Amino acid sequence: MRDFLQPDFNNHFQEMNLETRLNLALASQFTALDYIKANRQRSRTMAFLRETFANVNCLLTPGTACPAPRIQDSDLQTGCSDARTTLRTMRFMQLANLTGIPALVVPVGYTASGLPISLQIMAKWWDEALLFRVGLKLERFRDVTARPAIYYDILG
């Protein structure tokens, strides 16, 4: 795998965490044909979205597929590299990332244990104004006095 990497990159390879090294190893296995197939799938998905947005103004999904993960004390010292949680938190963002449609994630409340939850709004290309209008409406329904167990007011 390292043969294709630049010399300076090779010098730092062992300093990378396991998840980063694994991602690089996996990425090096993709071929030009894989890239072409992925772009064809992207084109099909974009065509499907064009048809969908002819009938609806926006798509609503959860912001994440799970509540926000708790930050452990050890995470503050060494960081956290949990691929499963990362995939779950990004699950609903993949459509916008793949197709380039605009998306907005709005906080909508808290779980019973006080962790934040959110809603994602996606609109057709170049329709960010709609996202902001819908997001503003959602924020007006939210209890703005509710706060998570640990809260830092960075704007106050």
Biotite code that builds the C-alpha atoms (Angstrom):
import biotite.structure as struc

atoms = struc.array([
    struc.Atom([0.000, 0.000, 0.000], chain_id="A", res_id=1, res_name="MET", atom_name="CA", element="C"),
    struc.Atom([2.727, 2.475, 0.891], chain_id="A", res_id=2, res_name="ARG", atom_name="CA", element="C"),
    struc.Atom([4.427, 2.366, -2.519], chain_id="A", res_id=3, res_name="ASP", atom_name="CA", element="C"),
    struc.Atom([1.989, 4.875, -3.990], chain_id="A", res_id=4, res_name="PHE", atom_name="CA", element="C"),
    struc.Atom([2.316, 7.272, -1.062], chain_id="A", res_id=5, res_name="LEU", atom_name="CA", element="C"),
    struc.Atom([4.575, 10.278, -1.184], chain_id="A", res_id=6, res_name="GLN", atom_name="CA", element="C"),
    struc.Atom([7.873, 9.967, 0.769], chain_id="A", res_id=7, res_name="PRO", atom_name="CA", element="C"),
    struc.Atom([6.894, 12.558, 3.405], chain_id="A", res_id=8, res_name="ASP", atom_name="CA", element="C"),
    struc.Atom([3.603, 10.752, 3.927], chain_id="A", res_id=9, res_name="PHE", atom_name="CA", element="C"),
    struc.Atom([5.427, 7.441, 4.472], chain_id="A", res_id=10, res_name="ASN", atom_name="CA", element="C"),
    struc.Atom([7.480, 9.039, 7.251], chain_id="A", res_id=11, res_name="ASN", atom_name="CA", element="C"),
    struc.Atom([4.313, 9.845, 9.202], chain_id="A", res_id=12, res_name="HIS", atom_name="CA", element="C"),
    struc.Atom([2.303, 6.716, 8.406], chain_id="A", res_id=13, res_name="PHE", atom_name="CA", element="C"),
    struc.Atom([3.097, 5.013, 11.722], chain_id="A", res_id=14, res_name="GLN", atom_name="CA", element="C"),
    struc.Atom([2.039, 8.144, 13.608], chain_id="A", res_id=15, res_name="GLU", atom_name="CA", element="C"),
    struc.Atom([-1.503, 7.890, 12.199], chain_id="A", res_id=16, res_name="MET", atom_name="CA", element="C"),
    struc.Atom([-4.188, 6.210, 14.242], chain_id="A", res_id=17, res_name="ASN", atom_name="CA", element="C"),
    struc.Atom([-5.437, 2.797, 13.225], chain_id="A", res_id=18, res_name="LEU", atom_name="CA", element="C"),
    struc.Atom([-8.702, 4.115, 11.755], chain_id="A", res_id=19, res_name="GLU", atom_name="CA", element="C"),
    struc.Atom([-6.846, 6.519, 9.428], chain_id="A", res_id=20, res_name="THR", atom_name="CA", element="C"),
    struc.Atom([-4.419, 3.810, 8.302], chain_id="A", res_id=21, res_name="ARG", atom_name="CA", element="C"),
    struc.Atom([-7.322, 1.437, 7.693], chain_id="A", res_id=22, res_name="LEU", atom_name="CA", element="C"),
    struc.Atom([-9.187, 4.054, 5.624], chain_id="A", res_id=23, res_name="ASN", atom_name="CA", element="C"),
    struc.Atom([-6.084, 4.681, 3.509], chain_id="A", res_id=24, res_name="LEU", atom_name="CA", element="C"),
    struc.Atom([-5.569, 0.963, 2.972], chain_id="A", res_id=25, res_name="ALA", atom_name="CA", element="C"),
    struc.Atom([-9.197, 0.530, 1.959], chain_id="A", res_id=26, res_name="LEU", atom_name="CA", element="C"),
    struc.Atom([-9.145, 3.541, -0.386], chain_id="A", res_id=27, res_name="ALA", atom_name="CA", element="C"),
    struc.Atom([-6.065, 2.219, -2.169], chain_id="A", res_id=28, res_name="SER", atom_name="CA", element="C"),
    struc.Atom([-8.073, -0.852, -3.263], chain_id="A", res_id=29, res_name="GLN", atom_name="CA", element="C"),
    struc.Atom([-10.579, 1.075, -5.396], chain_id="A", res_id=30, res_name="PHE", atom_name="CA", element="C"),
    struc.Atom([-10.111, 0.916, -9.152], chain_id="A", res_id=31, res_name="THR", atom_name="CA", element="C"),
    struc.Atom([-10.999, 3.298, -11.973], chain_id="A", res_id=32, res_name="ALA", atom_name="CA", element="C"),
    struc.Atom([-13.966, 1.042, -12.765], chain_id="A", res_id=33, res_name="LEU", atom_name="CA", element="C"),
    struc.Atom([-15.182, 1.401, -9.164], chain_id="A", res_id=34, res_name="ASP", atom_name="CA", element="C"),
    struc.Atom([-14.962, 5.176, -9.576], chain_id="A", res_id=35, res_name="TYR", atom_name="CA", element="C"),
    struc.Atom([-16.986, 5.059, -12.819], chain_id="A", res_id=36, res_name="ILE", atom_name="CA", element="C"),
    struc.Atom([-19.650, 2.854, -11.207], chain_id="A", res_id=37, res_name="LYS", atom_name="CA", element="C"),
    struc.Atom([-19.885, 5.205, -8.217], chain_id="A", res_id=38, res_name="ALA", atom_name="CA", element="C"),
    struc.Atom([-20.347, 8.215, -10.501], chain_id="A", res_id=39, res_name="ASN", atom_name="CA", element="C"),
    struc.Atom([-23.083, 6.405, -12.417], chain_id="A", res_id=40, res_name="ARG", atom_name="CA", element="C"),
    struc.Atom([-24.865, 5.689, -9.141], chain_id="A", res_id=41, res_name="GLN", atom_name="CA", element="C"),
    struc.Atom([-24.479, 9.344, -8.152], chain_id="A", res_id=42, res_name="ARG", atom_name="CA", element="C"),
    struc.Atom([-26.054, 10.404, -11.472], chain_id="A", res_id=43, res_name="SER", atom_name="CA", element="C"),
    struc.Atom([-28.978, 8.003, -10.960], chain_id="A", res_id=44, res_name="ARG", atom_name="CA", element="C"),
    struc.Atom([-29.522, 9.324, -7.439], chain_id="A", res_id=45, res_name="THR", atom_name="CA", element="C"),
    struc.Atom([-29.453, 12.926, -8.651], chain_id="A", res_id=46, res_name="MET", atom_name="CA", element="C"),
    struc.Atom([-32.019, 12.105, -11.364], chain_id="A", res_id=47, res_name="ALA", atom_name="CA", element="C"),
    struc.Atom([-34.256, 10.492, -8.740], chain_id="A", res_id=48, res_name="PHE", atom_name="CA", element="C"),
    struc.Atom([-33.969, 13.619, -6.565], chain_id="A", res_id=49, res_name="LEU", atom_name="CA", element="C"),
    struc.Atom([-34.864, 15.888, -9.502], chain_id="A", res_id=50, res_name="ARG", atom_name="CA", element="C"),
    struc.Atom([-38.084, 13.868, -9.927], chain_id="A", res_id=51, res_name="GLU", atom_name="CA", element="C"),
    struc.Atom([-38.734, 13.913, -6.183], chain_id="A", res_id=52, res_name="THR", atom_name="CA", element="C"),
    struc.Atom([-38.288, 17.673, -5.847], chain_id="A", res_id=53, res_name="PHE", atom_name="CA", element="C"),
    struc.Atom([-40.769, 18.198, -8.695], chain_id="A", res_id=54, res_name="ALA", atom_name="CA", element="C"),
    struc.Atom([-43.413, 16.920, -6.241], chain_id="A", res_id=55, res_name="ASN", atom_name="CA", element="C"),
    struc.Atom([-42.154, 17.979, -2.781], chain_id="A", res_id=56, res_name="VAL", atom_name="CA", element="C"),
    struc.Atom([-40.451, 21.086, -1.424], chain_id="A", res_id=57, res_name="ASN", atom_name="CA", element="C"),
    struc.Atom([-38.103, 19.432, 1.013], chain_id="A", res_id=58, res_name="CYS", atom_name="CA", element="C"),
    struc.Atom([-37.080, 16.167, 2.630], chain_id="A", res_id=59, res_name="LEU", atom_name="CA", element="C"),
    struc.Atom([-37.016, 15.751, 6.406], chain_id="A", res_id=60, res_name="LEU", atom_name="CA", element="C"),
    struc.Atom([-34.904, 13.155, 8.189], chain_id="A", res_id=61, res_name="THR", atom_name="CA", element="C"),
    struc.Atom([-33.459, 12.807, 11.653], chain_id="A", res_id=62, res_name="PRO", atom_name="CA", element="C"),
    struc.Atom([-30.207, 14.756, 11.938], chain_id="A", res_id=63, res_name="GLY", atom_name="CA", element="C"),
    struc.Atom([-28.446, 11.611, 13.113], chain_id="A", res_id=64, res_name="THR", atom_name="CA", element="C"),
    struc.Atom([-29.370, 7.941, 13.425], chain_id="A", res_id=65, res_name="ALA", atom_name="CA", element="C"),
    struc.Atom([-28.590, 8.024, 17.149], chain_id="A", res_id=66, res_name="CYS", atom_name="CA", element="C"),
    struc.Atom([-28.506, 10.549, 19.980], chain_id="A", res_id=67, res_name="PRO", atom_name="CA", element="C"),
    struc.Atom([-25.300, 12.489, 20.447], chain_id="A", res_id=68, res_name="ALA", atom_name="CA", element="C"),
    struc.Atom([-22.739, 10.197, 22.085], chain_id="A", res_id=69, res_name="PRO", atom_name="CA", element="C"),
    struc.Atom([-21.637, 10.922, 25.615], chain_id="A", res_id=70, res_name="ARG", atom_name="CA", element="C"),
    struc.Atom([-18.155, 12.389, 25.872], chain_id="A", res_id=71, res_name="ILE", atom_name="CA", element="C"),
    struc.Atom([-16.056, 10.181, 28.122], chain_id="A", res_id=72, res_name="GLN", atom_name="CA", element="C"),
    struc.Atom([-13.312, 11.633, 30.313], chain_id="A", res_id=73, res_name="ASP", atom_name="CA", element="C"),
    struc.Atom([-10.717, 9.715, 28.303], chain_id="A", res_id=74, res_name="SER", atom_name="CA", element="C"),
    struc.Atom([-11.988, 11.384, 25.094], chain_id="A", res_id=75, res_name="ASP", atom_name="CA", element="C"),
    struc.Atom([-10.899, 14.752, 26.457], chain_id="A", res_id=76, res_name="LEU", atom_name="CA", element="C"),
    struc.Atom([-7.347, 13.464, 26.812], chain_id="A", res_id=77, res_name="GLN", atom_name="CA", element="C"),
    struc.Atom([-6.882, 11.254, 23.763], chain_id="A", res_id=78, res_name="THR", atom_name="CA", element="C"),
    struc.Atom([-9.851, 11.957, 21.500], chain_id="A", res_id=79, res_name="GLY", atom_name="CA", element="C"),
    struc.Atom([-12.342, 9.394, 20.320], chain_id="A", res_id=80, res_name="CYS", atom_name="CA", element="C"),
    struc.Atom([-12.121, 7.218, 17.234], chain_id="A", res_id=81, res_name="SER", atom_name="CA", element="C"),
    struc.Atom([-15.291, 5.133, 17.113], chain_id="A", res_id=82, res_name="ASP", atom_name="CA", element="C"),
    struc.Atom([-16.107, 4.220, 13.508], chain_id="A", res_id=83, res_name="ALA", atom_name="CA", element="C"),
    struc.Atom([-19.507, 2.703, 14.374], chain_id="A", res_id=84, res_name="ARG", atom_name="CA", element="C"),
    struc.Atom([-20.699, 5.896, 16.102], chain_id="A", res_id=85, res_name="THR", atom_name="CA", element="C"),
    struc.Atom([-19.261, 8.059, 13.327], chain_id="A", res_id=86, res_name="THR", atom_name="CA", element="C"),
    struc.Atom([-21.195, 6.077, 10.707], chain_id="A", res_id=87, res_name="LEU", atom_name="CA", element="C"),
    struc.Atom([-24.406, 6.281, 12.725], chain_id="A", res_id=88, res_name="ARG", atom_name="CA", element="C"),
    struc.Atom([-24.116, 10.018, 13.248], chain_id="A", res_id=89, res_name="THR", atom_name="CA", element="C"),
    struc.Atom([-23.484, 10.639, 9.543], chain_id="A", res_id=90, res_name="MET", atom_name="CA", element="C"),
    struc.Atom([-25.996, 8.181, 8.090], chain_id="A", res_id=91, res_name="ARG", atom_name="CA", element="C"),
    struc.Atom([-28.638, 10.700, 6.997], chain_id="A", res_id=92, res_name="PHE", atom_name="CA", element="C"),
    struc.Atom([-26.070, 13.232, 5.759], chain_id="A", res_id=93, res_name="MET", atom_name="CA", element="C"),
    struc.Atom([-24.807, 10.941, 3.009], chain_id="A", res_id=94, res_name="GLN", atom_name="CA", element="C"),
    struc.Atom([-27.539, 11.855, 0.511], chain_id="A", res_id=95, res_name="LEU", atom_name="CA", element="C"),
    struc.Atom([-26.703, 15.563, 0.581], chain_id="A", res_id=96, res_name="ALA", atom_name="CA", element="C"),
    struc.Atom([-22.968, 14.861, 0.557], chain_id="A", res_id=97, res_name="ASN", atom_name="CA", element="C"),
    struc.Atom([-23.299, 12.520, -2.422], chain_id="A", res_id=98, res_name="LEU", atom_name="CA", element="C"),
    struc.Atom([-25.578, 14.697, -4.550], chain_id="A", res_id=99, res_name="THR", atom_name="CA", element="C"),
    struc.Atom([-24.717, 18.237, -3.507], chain_id="A", res_id=100, res_name="GLY", atom_name="CA", element="C"),
    struc.Atom([-28.235, 19.179, -2.427], chain_id="A", res_id=101, res_name="ILE", atom_name="CA", element="C"),
    struc.Atom([-28.311, 21.746, 0.380], chain_id="A", res_id=102, res_name="PRO", atom_name="CA", element="C"),
    struc.Atom([-29.150, 20.532, 3.867], chain_id="A", res_id=103, res_name="ALA", atom_name="CA", element="C"),
    struc.Atom([-29.648, 22.152, 7.249], chain_id="A", res_id=104, res_name="LEU", atom_name="CA", element="C"),
    struc.Atom([-29.626, 20.430, 10.636], chain_id="A", res_id=105, res_name="VAL", atom_name="CA", element="C"),
    struc.Atom([-31.736, 22.076, 13.343], chain_id="A", res_id=106, res_name="VAL", atom_name="CA", element="C"),
    struc.Atom([-31.774, 21.180, 17.059], chain_id="A", res_id=107, res_name="PRO", atom_name="CA", element="C"),
    struc.Atom([-35.289, 20.107, 18.059], chain_id="A", res_id=108, res_name="VAL", atom_name="CA", element="C"),
    struc.Atom([-34.975, 18.870, 21.618], chain_id="A", res_id=109, res_name="GLY", atom_name="CA", element="C"),
    struc.Atom([-33.316, 16.432, 23.986], chain_id="A", res_id=110, res_name="TYR", atom_name="CA", element="C"),
    struc.Atom([-33.572, 12.753, 24.796], chain_id="A", res_id=111, res_name="THR", atom_name="CA", element="C"),
    struc.Atom([-34.881, 11.640, 28.191], chain_id="A", res_id=112, res_name="ALA", atom_name="CA", element="C"),
    struc.Atom([-31.250, 11.515, 29.354], chain_id="A", res_id=113, res_name="SER", atom_name="CA", element="C"),
    struc.Atom([-30.609, 15.096, 28.212], chain_id="A", res_id=114, res_name="GLY", atom_name="CA", element="C"),
    struc.Atom([-28.668, 14.469, 24.981], chain_id="A", res_id=115, res_name="LEU", atom_name="CA", element="C"),
    struc.Atom([-29.452, 16.717, 21.990], chain_id="A", res_id=116, res_name="PRO", atom_name="CA", element="C"),
    struc.Atom([-31.473, 15.492, 19.018], chain_id="A", res_id=117, res_name="ILE", atom_name="CA", element="C"),
    struc.Atom([-31.941, 17.202, 15.661], chain_id="A", res_id=118, res_name="SER", atom_name="CA", element="C"),
    struc.Atom([-33.868, 17.219, 12.406], chain_id="A", res_id=119, res_name="LEU", atom_name="CA", element="C"),
    struc.Atom([-32.296, 17.558, 8.956], chain_id="A", res_id=120, res_name="GLN", atom_name="CA", element="C"),
    struc.Atom([-33.997, 19.469, 6.145], chain_id="A", res_id=121, res_name="ILE", atom_name="CA", element="C"),
    struc.Atom([-32.881, 18.907, 2.536], chain_id="A", res_id=122, res_name="MET", atom_name="CA", element="C"),
    struc.Atom([-34.035, 20.928, -0.479], chain_id="A", res_id=123, res_name="ALA", atom_name="CA", element="C"),
    struc.Atom([-33.397, 20.976, -4.204], chain_id="A", res_id=124, res_name="LYS", atom_name="CA", element="C"),
    struc.Atom([-30.195, 22.459, -5.515], chain_id="A", res_id=125, res_name="TRP", atom_name="CA", element="C"),
    struc.Atom([-29.858, 26.228, -4.943], chain_id="A", res_id=126, res_name="TRP", atom_name="CA", element="C"),
    struc.Atom([-32.901, 26.421, -2.652], chain_id="A", res_id=127, res_name="ASP", atom_name="CA", element="C"),
    struc.Atom([-31.126, 27.304, 0.589], chain_id="A", res_id=128, res_name="GLU", atom_name="CA", element="C"),
    struc.Atom([-33.705, 30.043, 1.268], chain_id="A", res_id=129, res_name="ALA", atom_name="CA", element="C"),
    struc.Atom([-36.339, 27.347, 1.764], chain_id="A", res_id=130, res_name="LEU", atom_name="CA", element="C"),
    struc.Atom([-34.080, 25.565, 4.263], chain_id="A", res_id=131, res_name="LEU", atom_name="CA", element="C"),
    struc.Atom([-33.712, 28.723, 6.321], chain_id="A", res_id=132, res_name="PHE", atom_name="CA", element="C"),
    struc.Atom([-37.473, 29.400, 6.305], chain_id="A", res_id=133, res_name="ARG", atom_name="CA", element="C"),
    struc.Atom([-38.285, 25.840, 7.434], chain_id="A", res_id=134, res_name="VAL", atom_name="CA", element="C"),
    struc.Atom([-35.439, 25.863, 9.962], chain_id="A", res_id=135, res_name="GLY", atom_name="CA", element="C"),
    struc.Atom([-36.680, 29.124, 11.465], chain_id="A", res_id=136, res_name="LEU", atom_name="CA", element="C"),
    struc.Atom([-40.202, 27.706, 11.810], chain_id="A", res_id=137, res_name="LYS", atom_name="CA", element="C"),
    struc.Atom([-38.838, 24.609, 13.545], chain_id="A", res_id=138, res_name="LEU", atom_name="CA", element="C"),
    struc.Atom([-36.758, 26.692, 15.932], chain_id="A", res_id=139, res_name="GLU", atom_name="CA", element="C"),
    struc.Atom([-39.834, 28.709, 16.922], chain_id="A", res_id=140, res_name="ARG", atom_name="CA", element="C"),
    struc.Atom([-41.588, 25.517, 18.072], chain_id="A", res_id=141, res_name="PHE", atom_name="CA", element="C"),
    struc.Atom([-38.635, 24.442, 20.186], chain_id="A", res_id=142, res_name="ARG", atom_name="CA", element="C"),
    struc.Atom([-38.400, 25.167, 23.914], chain_id="A", res_id=143, res_name="ASP", atom_name="CA", element="C"),
    struc.Atom([-35.371, 27.486, 23.893], chain_id="A", res_id=144, res_name="VAL", atom_name="CA", element="C"),
    struc.Atom([-35.150, 27.458, 27.690], chain_id="A", res_id=145, res_name="THR", atom_name="CA", element="C"),
    struc.Atom([-34.371, 23.722, 27.771], chain_id="A", res_id=146, res_name="ALA", atom_name="CA", element="C"),
    struc.Atom([-30.661, 23.034, 28.094], chain_id="A", res_id=147, res_name="ARG", atom_name="CA", element="C"),
    struc.Atom([-28.602, 19.832, 28.166], chain_id="A", res_id=148, res_name="PRO", atom_name="CA", element="C"),
    struc.Atom([-27.001, 18.735, 31.450], chain_id="A", res_id=149, res_name="ALA", atom_name="CA", element="C"),
    struc.Atom([-23.689, 20.315, 30.400], chain_id="A", res_id=150, res_name="ILE", atom_name="CA", element="C"),
    struc.Atom([-24.146, 23.624, 28.597], chain_id="A", res_id=151, res_name="TYR", atom_name="CA", element="C"),
    struc.Atom([-21.714, 26.376, 27.614], chain_id="A", res_id=152, res_name="TYR", atom_name="CA", element="C"),
    struc.Atom([-23.132, 29.630, 26.265], chain_id="A", res_id=153, res_name="ASP", atom_name="CA", element="C"),
    struc.Atom([-20.472, 30.600, 23.730], chain_id="A", res_id=154, res_name="ILE", atom_name="CA", element="C"),
    struc.Atom([-22.480, 33.514, 22.317], chain_id="A", res_id=155, res_name="LEU", atom_name="CA", element="C"),
    struc.Atom([-23.606, 35.096, 25.588], chain_id="A", res_id=156, res_name="GLY", atom_name="CA", element="C"),
])
